[in-house]
Amino acid sequence: YFEWVQNLMNYYWSADEVYEKLDKKMTKAFWDVIAAKEKYNIDMRTASYAVAIQRVVDAMKARGFGY
């Protein structure tokens, strides 16, 4: 993902910057799954799917698909 963004936007990030951005993304993803797990009282695997599906729904709505 970060390589794609760098190429698309003509950015250059050092390895440390990439690792920092990756750490932030992964940490947020982890806490999003924990929040879904607690909200719906489900296991981590199912919560991961719930978060992923919600992100797809949000992206589709942002692009004008859906209801």
mmCIF file as Biopython writes it, N, C-alpha, C and O atoms, coordinates in Angstrom:
data_model
#
loop_
_atom_site.group_PDB
_atom_site.id
_atom_site.type_symbol
_atom_site.label_atom_id
_atom_site.label_alt_id
_atom_site.label_comp_id
_atom_site.label_asym_id
_atom_site.label_entity_id
_atom_site.label_seq_id
_atom_site.pdbx_PDB_ins_code
_atom_site.Cartn_x
_atom_site.Cartn_y
_atom_site.Cartn_z
_atom_site.occupancy
_atom_site.B_iso_or_equiv
_atom_site.auth_seq_id
_atom_site.auth_asym_id
_atom_site.pdbx_PDB_model_num
ATOM 1   N N  . TYR A ? 1  ? 0.823   -1.196  0.000  1.0 0.0 1  A 1 
ATOM 2   C CA . TYR A ? 1  ? 0.000   0.000   0.000  1.0 0.0 1  A 1 
ATOM 3   C C  . TYR A ? 1  ? 0.864   1.255   0.000  1.0 0.0 1  A 1 
ATOM 4   O O  . TYR A ? 1  ? 0.645   2.164   -0.801 1.0 0.0 1  A 1 
ATOM 5   N N  . PHE A ? 2  ? 1.841   1.304   0.894  1.0 0.0 2  A 1 
ATOM 6   C CA . PHE A ? 2  ? 2.654   2.513   1.006  1.0 0.0 2  A 1 
ATOM 7   C C  . PHE A ? 2  ? 3.505   2.733   -0.241 1.0 0.0 2  A 1 
ATOM 8   O O  . PHE A ? 2  ? 3.727   3.872   -0.652 1.0 0.0 2  A 1 
ATOM 9   N N  . GLU A ? 3  ? 3.979   1.648   -0.841 1.0 0.0 3  A 1 
ATOM 10  C CA . GLU A ? 3  ? 4.739   1.776   -2.085 1.0 0.0 3  A 1 
ATOM 11  C C  . GLU A ? 3  ? 3.842   2.348   -3.178 1.0 0.0 3  A 1 
ATOM 12  O O  . GLU A ? 3  ? 4.274   3.199   -3.955 1.0 0.0 3  A 1 
ATOM 13  N N  . TRP A ? 4  ? 2.610   1.889   -3.238 1.0 0.0 4  A 1 
ATOM 14  C CA . TRP A ? 4  ? 1.655   2.379   -4.224 1.0 0.0 4  A 1 
ATOM 15  C C  . TRP A ? 4  ? 1.405   3.871   -4.030 1.0 0.0 4  A 1 
ATOM 16  O O  . TRP A ? 4  ? 1.407   4.628   -5.001 1.0 0.0 4  A 1 
ATOM 17  N N  . VAL A ? 5  ? 1.188   4.302   -2.783 1.0 0.0 5  A 1 
ATOM 18  C CA . VAL A ? 5  ? 0.943   5.718   -2.495 1.0 0.0 5  A 1 
ATOM 19  C C  . VAL A ? 5  ? 2.155   6.561   -2.884 1.0 0.0 5  A 1 
ATOM 20  O O  . VAL A ? 5  ? 2.010   7.627   -3.481 1.0 0.0 5  A 1 
ATOM 21  N N  . GLN A ? 6  ? 3.336   6.084   -2.548 1.0 0.0 6  A 1 
ATOM 22  C CA . GLN A ? 6  ? 4.547   6.826   -2.902 1.0 0.0 6  A 1 
ATOM 23  C C  . GLN A ? 6  ? 4.650   7.010   -4.416 1.0 0.0 6  A 1 
ATOM 24  O O  . GLN A ? 6  ? 4.949   8.106   -4.891 1.0 0.0 6  A 1 
ATOM 25  N N  . ASN A ? 7  ? 4.405   5.952   -5.161 1.0 0.0 7  A 1 
ATOM 26  C CA . ASN A ? 7  ? 4.479   6.042   -6.618 1.0 0.0 7  A 1 
ATOM 27  C C  . ASN A ? 7  ? 3.391   6.939   -7.185 1.0 0.0 7  A 1 
ATOM 28  O O  . ASN A ? 7  ? 3.646   7.741   -8.083 1.0 0.0 7  A 1 
ATOM 29  N N  . LEU A ? 8  ? 2.184   6.804   -6.663 1.0 0.0 8  A 1 
ATOM 30  C CA . LEU A ? 8  ? 1.051   7.580   -7.152 1.0 0.0 8  A 1 
ATOM 31  C C  . LEU A ? 8  ? 1.240   9.073   -6.908 1.0 0.0 8  A 1 
ATOM 32  O O  . LEU A ? 8  ? 0.973   9.890   -7.789 1.0 0.0 8  A 1 
ATOM 33  N N  . MET A ? 9  ? 1.700   9.425   -5.714 1.0 0.0 9  A 1 
ATOM 34  C CA . MET A ? 9  ? 1.818   10.830  -5.318 1.0 0.0 9  A 1 
ATOM 35  C C  . MET A ? 9  ? 3.229   11.395  -5.501 1.0 0.0 9  A 1 
ATOM 36  O O  . MET A ? 9  ? 3.493   12.551  -5.170 1.0 0.0 9  A 1 
ATOM 37  N N  . ASN A ? 10 ? 4.123   10.569  -6.030 1.0 0.0 10 A 1 
ATOM 38  C CA . ASN A ? 10 ? 5.519   10.968  -6.217 1.0 0.0 10 A 1 
ATOM 39  C C  . ASN A ? 10 ? 6.167   11.388  -4.890 1.0 0.0 10 A 1 
ATOM 40  O O  . ASN A ? 10 ? 6.893   12.380  -4.830 1.0 0.0 10 A 1 
ATOM 41  N N  . TYR A ? 11 ? 5.895   10.628  -3.842 1.0 0.0 11 A 1 
ATOM 42  C CA . TYR A ? 11 ? 6.482   10.852  -2.517 1.0 0.0 11 A 1 
ATOM 43  C C  . TYR A ? 11 ? 7.692   9.958   -2.345 1.0 0.0 11 A 1 
ATOM 44  O O  . TYR A ? 11 ? 7.864   8.969   -3.058 1.0 0.0 11 A 1 
ATOM 45  N N  . TYR A ? 12 ? 8.521   10.322  -1.392 1.0 0.0 12 A 1 
ATOM 46  C CA . TYR A ? 12 ? 9.582   9.422   -0.951 1.0 0.0 12 A 1 
ATOM 47  C C  . TYR A ? 12 ? 9.564   9.395   0.564  1.0 0.0 12 A 1 
ATOM 48  O O  . TYR A ? 12 ? 9.687   10.434  1.211  1.0 0.0 12 A 1 
ATOM 49  N N  . TRP A ? 13 ? 9.413   8.214   1.126  1.0 0.0 13 A 1 
ATOM 50  C CA . TRP A ? 13 ? 9.467   8.041   2.573  1.0 0.0 13 A 1 
ATOM 51  C C  . TRP A ? 13 ? 10.627  7.123   2.901  1.0 0.0 13 A 1 
ATOM 52  O O  . TRP A ? 13 ? 10.907  6.164   2.182  1.0 0.0 13 A 1 
ATOM 53  N N  . SER A ? 14 ? 11.294  7.432   3.994  1.0 0.0 14 A 1 
ATOM 54  C CA . SER A ? 14 ? 12.360  6.543   4.461  1.0 0.0 14 A 1 
ATOM 55  C C  . SER A ? 14 ? 11.725  5.270   5.023  1.0 0.0 14 A 1 
ATOM 56  O O  . SER A ? 14 ? 10.519  5.218   5.266  1.0 0.0 14 A 1 
ATOM 57  N N  . ALA A ? 15 ? 12.541  4.264   5.221  1.0 0.0 15 A 1 
ATOM 58  C CA . ALA A ? 15 ? 12.039  3.006   5.792  1.0 0.0 15 A 1 
ATOM 59  C C  . ALA A ? 15 ? 11.424  3.257   7.162  1.0 0.0 15 A 1 
ATOM 60  O O  . ALA A ? 15 ? 10.399  2.662   7.494  1.0 0.0 15 A 1 
ATOM 61  N N  . ASP A ? 16 ? 12.034  4.127   7.960  1.0 0.0 16 A 1 
ATOM 62  C CA . ASP A ? 16 ? 11.487  4.433   9.290  1.0 0.0 16 A 1 
ATOM 63  C C  . ASP A ? 16 ? 10.107  5.064   9.196  1.0 0.0 16 A 1 
ATOM 64  O O  . ASP A ? 16 ? 9.223   4.749   9.993  1.0 0.0 16 A 1 
ATOM 65  N N  . GLU A ? 17 ? 9.916   5.958   8.222  1.0 0.0 17 A 1 
ATOM 66  C CA . GLU A ? 17 ? 8.605   6.585   8.044  1.0 0.0 17 A 1 
ATOM 67  C C  . GLU A ? 17 ? 7.557   5.550   7.631  1.0 0.0 17 A 1 
ATOM 68  O O  . GLU A ? 17 ? 6.423   5.584   8.109  1.0 0.0 17 A 1 
ATOM 69  N N  . VAL A ? 18 ? 7.936   4.646   6.757  1.0 0.0 18 A 1 
ATOM 70  C CA . VAL A ? 18 ? 7.009   3.597   6.320  1.0 0.0 18 A 1 
ATOM 71  C C  . VAL A ? 18 ? 6.628   2.714   7.502  1.0 0.0 18 A 1 
ATOM 72  O O  . VAL A ? 18 ? 5.454   2.392   7.684  1.0 0.0 18 A 1 
ATOM 73  N N  . TYR A ? 19 ? 7.615   2.321   8.306  1.0 0.0 19 A 1 
ATOM 74  C CA . TYR A ? 19 ? 7.329   1.485   9.476  1.0 0.0 19 A 1 
ATOM 75  C C  . TYR A ? 19 ? 6.431   2.209   10.471 1.0 0.0 19 A 1 
ATOM 76  O O  . TYR A ? 19 ? 5.560   1.592   11.086 1.0 0.0 19 A 1 
ATOM 77  N N  . GLU A ? 20 ? 6.638   3.517   10.632 1.0 0.0 20 A 1 
ATOM 78  C CA . GLU A ? 20 ? 5.798   4.295   11.547 1.0 0.0 20 A 1 
ATOM 79  C C  . GLU A ? 20 ? 4.357   4.348   11.039 1.0 0.0 20 A 1 
ATOM 80  O O  . GLU A ? 20 ? 3.418   4.163   11.813 1.0 0.0 20 A 1 
ATOM 81  N N  . LYS A ? 21 ? 4.181   4.599   9.750  1.0 0.0 21 A 1 
ATOM 82  C CA . LYS A ? 21 ? 2.840   4.639   9.164  1.0 0.0 21 A 1 
ATOM 83  C C  . LYS A ? 21 ? 2.164   3.266   9.255  1.0 0.0 21 A 1 
ATOM 84  O O  . LYS A ? 21 ? 0.974   3.167   9.553  1.0 0.0 21 A 1 
ATOM 85  N N  . LEU A ? 22 ? 2.935   2.224   8.996  1.0 0.0 22 A 1 
ATOM 86  C CA . LEU A ? 22 ? 2.401   0.869   9.083  1.0 0.0 22 A 1 
ATOM 87  C C  . LEU A ? 22 ? 1.983   0.543   10.512 1.0 0.0 22 A 1 
ATOM 88  O O  . LEU A ? 22 ? 0.930   -0.053  10.737 1.0 0.0 22 A 1 
ATOM 89  N N  . ASP A ? 23 ? 2.812   0.934   11.473 1.0 0.0 23 A 1 
ATOM 90  C CA . ASP A ? 23 ? 2.495   0.693   12.879 1.0 0.0 23 A 1 
ATOM 91  C C  . ASP A ? 23 ? 1.186   1.377   13.261 1.0 0.0 23 A 1 
ATOM 92  O O  . ASP A ? 23 ? 0.357   0.783   13.952 1.0 0.0 23 A 1 
ATOM 93  N N  . LYS A ? 24 ? 0.991   2.614   12.822 1.0 0.0 24 A 1 
ATOM 94  C CA . LYS A ? 24 ? -0.246  3.344   13.125 1.0 0.0 24 A 1 
ATOM 95  C C  . LYS A ? 24 ? -1.458  2.646   12.508 1.0 0.0 24 A 1 
ATOM 96  O O  . LYS A ? 24 ? -2.491  2.491   13.159 1.0 0.0 24 A 1 
ATOM 97  N N  . LYS A ? 25 ? -1.324  2.223   11.235 1.0 0.0 25 A 1 
ATOM 98  C CA . LYS A ? 25 ? -2.436  1.543   10.565 1.0 0.0 25 A 1 
ATOM 99  C C  . LYS A ? 25 ? -2.784  0.222   11.239 1.0 0.0 25 A 1 
ATOM 100 O O  . LYS A ? 25 ? -3.957  -0.084  11.449 1.0 0.0 25 A 1 
ATOM 101 N N  . MET A ? 26 ? -1.767  -0.554  11.575 1.0 0.0 26 A 1 
ATOM 102 C CA . MET A ? 26 ? -1.989  -1.860  12.198 1.0 0.0 26 A 1 
ATOM 103 C C  . MET A ? 26 ? -2.568  -1.712  13.603 1.0 0.0 26 A 1 
ATOM 104 O O  . MET A ? 26 ? -3.438  -2.485  14.004 1.0 0.0 26 A 1 
ATOM 105 N N  . THR A ? 27 ? -2.088  -0.720  14.345 1.0 0.0 27 A 1 
ATOM 106 C CA . THR A ? 27 ? -2.601  -0.489  15.697 1.0 0.0 27 A 1 
ATOM 107 C C  . THR A ? 27 ? -4.066  -0.078  15.646 1.0 0.0 27 A 1 
ATOM 108 O O  . THR A ? 27 ? -4.876  -0.563  16.437 1.0 0.0 27 A 1 
ATOM 109 N N  . LYS A ? 28 ? -4.413  0.818   14.713 1.0 0.0 28 A 1 
ATOM 110 C CA . LYS A ? 28 ? -5.810  1.233   14.575 1.0 0.0 28 A 1 
ATOM 111 C C  . LYS A ? 28 ? -6.681  0.043   14.183 1.0 0.0 28 A 1 
ATOM 112 O O  . LYS A ? 28 ? -7.778  -0.127  14.715 1.0 0.0 28 A 1 
ATOM 113 N N  . ALA A ? 29 ? -6.196  -0.778  13.255 1.0 0.0 29 A 1 
ATOM 114 C CA . ALA A ? 29 ? -6.955  -1.957  12.834 1.0 0.0 29 A 1 
ATOM 115 C C  . ALA A ? 29 ? -7.205  -2.890  14.016 1.0 0.0 29 A 1 
ATOM 116 O O  . ALA A ? 29 ? -8.307  -3.414  14.181 1.0 0.0 29 A 1 
ATOM 117 N N  . PHE A ? 30 ? -6.174  -3.092  14.837 1.0 0.0 30 A 1 
ATOM 118 C CA . PHE A ? 30 ? -6.316  -3.949  16.015 1.0 0.0 30 A 1 
ATOM 119 C C  . PHE A ? 30 ? -7.402  -3.420  16.944 1.0 0.0 30 A 1 
ATOM 120 O O  . PHE A ? 30 ? -8.274  -4.173  17.377 1.0 0.0 30 A 1 
ATOM 121 N N  . TRP A ? 31 ? -7.348  -2.128  17.251 1.0 0.0 31 A 1 
ATOM 122 C CA . TRP A ? 31 ? -8.330  -1.565  18.180 1.0 0.0 31 A 1 
ATOM 123 C C  . TRP A ? 31 ? -9.728  -1.523  17.575 1.0 0.0 31 A 1 
ATOM 124 O O  . TRP A ? 31 ? -10.713 -1.625  18.307 1.0 0.0 31 A 1 
ATOM 125 N N  . ASP A ? 32 ? -9.837  -1.375  16.259 1.0 0.0 32 A 1 
ATOM 126 C CA . ASP A ? 32 ? -11.147 -1.451  15.606 1.0 0.0 32 A 1 
ATOM 127 C C  . ASP A ? 32 ? -11.754 -2.840  15.775 1.0 0.0 32 A 1 
ATOM 128 O O  . ASP A ? 32 ? -12.954 -2.971  16.014 1.0 0.0 32 A 1 
ATOM 129 N N  . VAL A ? 33 ? -10.929 -3.870  15.654 1.0 0.0 33 A 1 
ATOM 130 C CA . VAL A ? 33 ? -11.405 -5.246  15.830 1.0 0.0 33 A 1 
ATOM 131 C C  . VAL A ? 33 ? -11.800 -5.484  17.286 1.0 0.0 33 A 1 
ATOM 132 O O  . VAL A ? 33 ? -12.832 -6.101  17.554 1.0 0.0 33 A 1 
ATOM 133 N N  . ILE A ? 34 ? -10.996 -5.006  18.217 1.0 0.0 34 A 1 
ATOM 134 C CA . ILE A ? 34 ? -11.329 -5.146  19.644 1.0 0.0 34 A 1 
ATOM 135 C C  . ILE A ? 34 ? -12.667 -4.472  19.937 1.0 0.0 34 A 1 
ATOM 136 O O  . ILE A ? 34 ? -13.502 -5.028  20.649 1.0 0.0 34 A 1 
ATOM 137 N N  . ALA A ? 35 ? -12.868 -3.275  19.388 1.0 0.0 35 A 1 
ATOM 138 C CA . ALA A ? 35 ? -14.124 -2.549  19.618 1.0 0.0 35 A 1 
ATOM 139 C C  . ALA A ? 35 ? -15.317 -3.330  19.068 1.0 0.0 35 A 1 
ATOM 140 O O  . ALA A ? 35 ? -16.352 -3.422  19.728 1.0 0.0 35 A 1 
ATOM 141 N N  . ALA A ? 36 ? -15.180 -3.893  17.866 1.0 0.0 36 A 1 
ATOM 142 C CA . ALA A ? 36 ? -16.269 -4.686  17.281 1.0 0.0 36 A 1 
ATOM 143 C C  . ALA A ? 36 ? -16.521 -5.941  18.105 1.0 0.0 36 A 1 
ATOM 144 O O  . ALA A ? 36 ? -17.670 -6.333  18.307 1.0 0.0 36 A 1 
ATOM 145 N N  . LYS A ? 37 ? -15.455 -6.569  18.579 1.0 0.0 37 A 1 
ATOM 146 C CA . LYS A ? 37 ? -15.578 -7.771  19.416 1.0 0.0 37 A 1 
ATOM 147 C C  . LYS A ? 37 ? -16.407 -7.480  20.653 1.0 0.0 37 A 1 
ATOM 148 O O  . LYS A ? 37 ? -17.305 -8.243  21.010 1.0 0.0 37 A 1 
ATOM 149 N N  . GLU A ? 38 ? -16.097 -6.374  21.300 1.0 0.0 38 A 1 
ATOM 150 C CA . GLU A ? 38 ? -16.810 -6.017  22.530 1.0 0.0 38 A 1 
ATOM 151 C C  . GLU A ? 38 ? -18.226 -5.536  22.247 1.0 0.0 38 A 1 
ATOM 152 O O  . GLU A ? 38 ? -19.153 -5.860  22.989 1.0 0.0 38 A 1 
ATOM 153 N N  . LYS A ? 39 ? -18.398 -4.762  21.177 1.0 0.0 39 A 1 
ATOM 154 C CA . LYS A ? 39 ? -19.718 -4.223  20.846 1.0 0.0 39 A 1 
ATOM 155 C C  . LYS A ? 39 ? -20.722 -5.328  20.533 1.0 0.0 39 A 1 
ATOM 156 O O  . LYS A ? 39 ? -21.865 -5.285  20.989 1.0 0.0 39 A 1 
ATOM 157 N N  . TYR A ? 40 ? -20.291 -6.317  19.753 1.0 0.0 40 A 1 
ATOM 158 C CA . TYR A ? 40 ? -21.198 -7.369  19.304 1.0 0.0 40 A 1 
ATOM 159 C C  . TYR A ? 40 ? -21.059 -8.671  20.086 1.0 0.0 40 A 1 
ATOM 160 O O  . TYR A ? 40 ? -21.780 -9.634  19.825 1.0 0.0 40 A 1 
ATOM 161 N N  . ASN A ? 41 ? -20.131 -8.703  21.045 1.0 0.0 41 A 1 
ATOM 162 C CA . ASN A ? 41 ? -19.888 -9.892  21.865 1.0 0.0 41 A 1 
ATOM 163 C C  . ASN A ? 41 ? -19.605 -11.117 20.979 1.0 0.0 41 A 1 
ATOM 164 O O  . ASN A ? 41 ? -20.259 -12.154 21.090 1.0 0.0 41 A 1 
ATOM 165 N N  . ILE A ? 42 ? -18.610 -10.958 20.102 1.0 0.0 42 A 1 
ATOM 166 C CA . ILE A ? 42 ? -18.230 -12.018 19.170 1.0 0.0 42 A 1 
ATOM 167 C C  . ILE A ? 42 ? -16.731 -12.287 19.286 1.0 0.0 42 A 1 
ATOM 168 O O  . ILE A ? 42 ? -16.006 -11.537 19.940 1.0 0.0 42 A 1 
ATOM 169 N N  . ASP A ? 43 ? -16.275 -13.364 18.646 1.0 0.0 43 A 1 
ATOM 170 C CA . ASP A ? 43 ? -14.849 -13.694 18.696 1.0 0.0 43 A 1 
ATOM 171 C C  . ASP A ? 43 ? -14.055 -12.766 17.760 1.0 0.0 43 A 1 
ATOM 172 O O  . ASP A ? 43 ? -14.630 -12.066 16.926 1.0 0.0 43 A 1 
ATOM 173 N N  . MET A ? 44 ? -12.725 -12.779 17.918 1.0 0.0 44 A 1 
ATOM 174 C CA . MET A ? 44 ? -11.850 -11.877 17.163 1.0 0.0 44 A 1 
ATOM 175 C C  . MET A ? 44 ? -11.934 -12.123 15.655 1.0 0.0 44 A 1 
ATOM 176 O O  . MET A ? 44 ? -11.917 -11.174 14.871 1.0 0.0 44 A 1 
ATOM 177 N N  . ARG A ? 45 ? -12.021 -13.373 15.253 1.0 0.0 45 A 1 
ATOM 178 C CA . ARG A ? 45 ? -12.080 -13.690 13.822 1.0 0.0 45 A 1 
ATOM 179 C C  . ARG A ? 45 ? -13.333 -13.094 13.194 1.0 0.0 45 A 1 
ATOM 180 O O  . ARG A ? 45 ? -13.265 -12.465 12.138 1.0 0.0 45 A 1 
ATOM 181 N N  . THR A ? 46 ? -14.468 -13.292 13.839 1.0 0.0 46 A 1 
ATOM 182 C CA . THR A ? 46 ? -15.723 -12.754 13.330 1.0 0.0 46 A 1 
ATOM 183 C C  . THR A ? 46 ? -15.709 -11.233 13.374 1.0 0.0 46 A 1 
ATOM 184 O O  . THR A ? 46 ? -16.220 -10.578 12.465 1.0 0.0 46 A 1 
ATOM 185 N N  . ALA A ? 47 ? -15.131 -10.673 14.421 1.0 0.0 47 A 1 
ATOM 186 C CA . ALA A ? 47 ? -15.020 -9.216  14.527 1.0 0.0 47 A 1 
ATOM 187 C C  . ALA A ? 47 ? -14.166 -8.657  13.395 1.0 0.0 47 A 1 
ATOM 188 O O  . ALA A ? 47 ? -14.463 -7.587  12.863 1.0 0.0 47 A 1 
ATOM 189 N N  . SER A ? 48 ? -13.116 -9.369  13.027 1.0 0.0 48 A 1 
ATOM 190 C CA . SER A ? 48 ? -12.264 -8.934  11.910 1.0 0.0 48 A 1 
ATOM 191 C C  . SER A ? 48 ? -13.068 -8.877  10.618 1.0 0.0 48 A 1 
ATOM 192 O O  . SER A ? 48 ? -12.954 -7.922  9.849  1.0 0.0 48 A 1 
ATOM 193 N N  . TYR A ? 49 ? -13.876 -9.895  10.385 1.0 0.0 49 A 1 
ATOM 194 C CA . TYR A ? 49 ? -14.731 -9.898  9.201  1.0 0.0 49 A 1 
ATOM 195 C C  . TYR A ? 49 ? -15.742 -8.757  9.260  1.0 0.0 49 A 1 
ATOM 196 O O  . TYR A ? 49 ? -15.986 -8.093  8.252  1.0 0.0 49 A 1 
ATOM 197 N N  . ALA A ? 50 ? -16.328 -8.525  10.423 1.0 0.0 50 A 1 
ATOM 198 C CA . ALA A ? 50 ? -17.317 -7.457  10.572 1.0 0.0 50 A 1 
ATOM 199 C C  . ALA A ? 50 ? -16.700 -6.097  10.254 1.0 0.0 50 A 1 
ATOM 200 O O  . ALA A ? 50 ? -17.309 -5.281  9.563  1.0 0.0 50 A 1 
ATOM 201 N N  . VAL A ? 51 ? -15.497 -5.858  10.756 1.0 0.0 51 A 1 
ATOM 202 C CA . VAL A ? 51 ? -14.805 -4.594  10.486 1.0 0.0 51 A 1 
ATOM 203 C C  . VAL A ? 51 ? -14.506 -4.472  8.994  1.0 0.0 51 A 1 
ATOM 204 O O  . VAL A ? 51 ? -14.725 -3.415  8.401  1.0 0.0 51 A 1 
ATOM 205 N N  . ALA A ? 52 ? -14.012 -5.538  8.391  1.0 0.0 52 A 1 
ATOM 206 C CA . ALA A ? 52 ? -13.672 -5.515  6.966  1.0 0.0 52 A 1 
ATOM 207 C C  . ALA A ? 52 ? -14.905 -5.251  6.105  1.0 0.0 52 A 1 
ATOM 208 O O  . ALA A ? 52 ? -14.858 -4.441  5.180  1.0 0.0 52 A 1 
ATOM 209 N N  . ILE A ? 53 ? -15.995 -5.928  6.408  1.0 0.0 53 A 1 
ATOM 210 C CA . ILE A ? 53 ? -17.223 -5.742  5.636  1.0 0.0 53 A 1 
ATOM 211 C C  . ILE A ? 53 ? -17.750 -4.327  5.802  1.0 0.0 53 A 1 
ATOM 212 O O  . ILE A ? 53 ? -18.217 -3.724  4.836  1.0 0.0 53 A 1 
ATOM 213 N N  . GLN A ? 54 ? -17.680 -3.791  7.012  1.0 0.0 54 A 1 
ATOM 214 C CA . GLN A ? 54 ? -18.140 -2.421  7.233  1.0 0.0 54 A 1 
ATOM 215 C C  . GLN A ? 54 ? -17.299 -1.427  6.441  1.0 0.0 54 A 1 
ATOM 216 O O  . GLN A ? 54 ? -17.826 -0.438  5.932  1.0 0.0 54 A 1 
ATOM 217 N N  . ARG A ? 55 ? -16.008 -1.677  6.334  1.0 0.0 55 A 1 
ATOM 218 C CA . ARG A ? 55 ? -15.134 -0.790  5.554  1.0 0.0 55 A 1 
ATOM 219 C C  . ARG A ? 55 ? -15.492 -0.839  4.075  1.0 0.0 55 A 1 
ATOM 220 O O  . ARG A ? 55 ? -15.453 0.185   3.393  1.0 0.0 55 A 1 
ATOM 221 N N  . VAL A ? 56 ? -15.839 -2.018  3.576  1.0 0.0 56 A 1 
ATOM 222 C CA . VAL A ? 56 ? -16.260 -2.136  2.177  1.0 0.0 56 A 1 
ATOM 223 C C  . VAL A ? 56 ? -17.569 -1.385  1.966  1.0 0.0 56 A 1 
ATOM 224 O O  . VAL A ? 56 ? -17.716 -0.668  0.976  1.0 0.0 56 A 1 
ATOM 225 N N  . VAL A ? 57 ? -18.512 -1.540  2.877  1.0 0.0 57 A 1 
ATOM 226 C CA . VAL A ? 57 ? -19.796 -0.839  2.789  1.0 0.0 57 A 1 
ATOM 227 C C  . VAL A ? 57 ? -19.573 0.668   2.801  1.0 0.0 57 A 1 
ATOM 228 O O  . VAL A ? 57 ? -20.164 1.388   1.996  1.0 0.0 57 A 1 
ATOM 229 N N  . ASP A ? 58 ? -18.730 1.149   3.701  1.0 0.0 58 A 1 
ATOM 230 C CA . ASP A ? 58 ? -18.441 2.586   3.779  1.0 0.0 58 A 1 
ATOM 231 C C  . ASP A ? 58 ? -17.821 3.100   2.482  1.0 0.0 58 A 1 
ATOM 232 O O  . ASP A ? 58 ? -18.173 4.181   2.010  1.0 0.0 58 A 1 
ATOM 233 N N  . ALA A ? 59 ? -16.898 2.330   1.906  1.0 0.0 59 A 1 
ATOM 234 C CA . ALA A ? 59 ? -16.258 2.729   0.648  1.0 0.0 59 A 1 
ATOM 235 C C  . ALA A ? 59 ? -17.274 2.766   -0.488 1.0 0.0 59 A 1 
ATOM 236 O O  . ALA A ? 59 ? -17.245 3.670   -1.324 1.0 0.0 59 A 1 
ATOM 237 N N  . MET A ? 60 ? -18.170 1.786   -0.518 1.0 0.0 60 A 1 
ATOM 238 C CA . MET A ? 60 ? -19.194 1.761   -1.561 1.0 0.0 60 A 1 
ATOM 239 C C  . MET A ? 60 ? -20.131 2.956   -1.430 1.0 0.0 60 A 1 
ATOM 240 O O  . MET A ? 60 ? -20.481 3.584   -2.430 1.0 0.0 60 A 1 
ATOM 241 N N  . LYS A ? 61 ? -20.535 3.270   -0.210 1.0 0.0 61 A 1 
ATOM 242 C CA . LYS A ? 61 ? -21.411 4.425   0.008  1.0 0.0 61 A 1 
ATOM 243 C C  . LYS A ? 61 ? -20.719 5.717   -0.399 1.0 0.0 61 A 1 
ATOM 244 O O  . LYS A ? 61 ? -21.343 6.596   -0.992 1.0 0.0 61 A 1 
ATOM 245 N N  . ALA A ? 62 ? -19.430 5.836   -0.084 1.0 0.0 62 A 1 
ATOM 246 C CA . ALA A ? 62 ? -18.673 7.041   -0.433 1.0 0.0 62 A 1 
ATOM 247 C C  . ALA A ? 62 ? -18.577 7.218   -1.947 1.0 0.0 62 A 1 
ATOM 248 O O  . ALA A ? 62 ? -18.424 8.338   -2.435 1.0 0.0 62 A 1 
ATOM 249 N N  . ARG A ? 63 ? -18.665 6.121   -2.682 1.0 0.0 63 A 1 
ATOM 250 C CA . ARG A ? 63 ? -18.565 6.175   -4.140 1.0 0.0 63 A 1 
ATOM 251 C C  . ARG A ? 63 ? -19.938 6.185   -4.821 1.0 0.0 63 A 1 
ATOM 252 O O  . ARG A ? 63 ? -20.029 6.123   -6.047 1.0 0.0 63 A 1 
ATOM 253 N N  . GLY A ? 64 ? -20.991 6.264   -4.024 1.0 0.0 64 A 1 
ATOM 254 C CA . GLY A ? 64 ? -22.324 6.385   -4.589 1.0 0.0 64 A 1 
ATOM 255 C C  . GLY A ? 64 ? -23.052 5.085   -4.835 1.0 0.0 64 A 1 
ATOM 256 O O  . GLY A ? 64 ? -24.131 5.090   -5.428 1.0 0.0 64 A 1 
ATOM 257 N N  . PHE A ? 65 ? -22.489 3.960   -4.393 1.0 0.0 65 A 1 
ATOM 258 C CA . PHE A ? 65 ? -23.173 2.679   -4.532 1.0 0.0 65 A 1 
ATOM 259 C C  . PHE A ? 65 ? -24.039 2.444   -3.301 1.0 0.0 65 A 1 
ATOM 260 O O  . PHE A ? 65 ? -23.825 3.051   -2.252 1.0 0.0 65 A 1 
ATOM 261 N N  . GLY A ? 66 ? -24.994 1.579   -3.438 1.0 0.0 66 A 1 
ATOM 262 C CA . GLY A ? 66 ? -25.784 1.181   -2.275 1.0 0.0 66 A 1 
ATOM 263 C C  . GLY A ? 66 ? -26.962 2.095   -2.031 1.0 0.0 66 A 1 
ATOM 264 O O  . GLY A ? 66 ? -27.484 2.743   -2.939 1.0 0.0 66 A 1 
ATOM 265 N N  . TYR A ? 67 ? -27.359 2.123   -0.784 1.0 0.0 67 A 1 
ATOM 266 C CA . TYR A ? 67 ? -28.600 2.796   -0.408 1.0 0.0 67 A 1 
ATOM 267 C C  . TYR A ? 67 ? -28.360 4.139   0.186  1.0 0.0 67 A 1 
ATOM 268 O O  . TYR A ? 67 ? -29.310 4.830   0.553  1.0 0.0 67 A 1 
#
